[in-house]
Amino acid sequence: MQTVTPRAALGRVIAAVRTVSGAAQGVGLLVAGLVAASAGTVHVLDVQASLYLLCGVLALLFLGGRRTRREAVPEPAVSRATPS
């Protein structure tokens, strides 16, 4: 996001993303509370754990073989002059 957004608009874009994220968390809490009240807390946590496991397996399958290539960062030039 930071690499494709113009610097002049970066603050507004990040603020919008954080606002939407915060609103989604609030809505998620309300929905989870309603579902837990009707289905039971243990069932909701079982489904949540299953989804976490499924996402982990999918991540290993699709991303496990990828390796990120790190670019070598050049060392800063060191002055060879001796202090007087």
Phi, psi and omega in degrees: 000318183288336181276339182256349181268133176300145183303325182294333183255000187298318179298317180293322181293315180296320177297319179294318179296317180292325178294314179296320179297315178296319178295320179295324177296317178298315178296319178298320178296318178296315180295317180297322177296318178294318180293318180295325179291327182269324185259341182103142185295319183297320179295319179296317179292326176296316178295319179298315179297321179296319178294321176299315179297317179299316179296322178295317178295317179296322178295319178294321181292315186269333184244353186297326183276350182280141175238136177275139180262121180267131177281140178289128178269123181294142177286146177293149180294134180258132179285131181265004180288140179270141180291146181254000000 
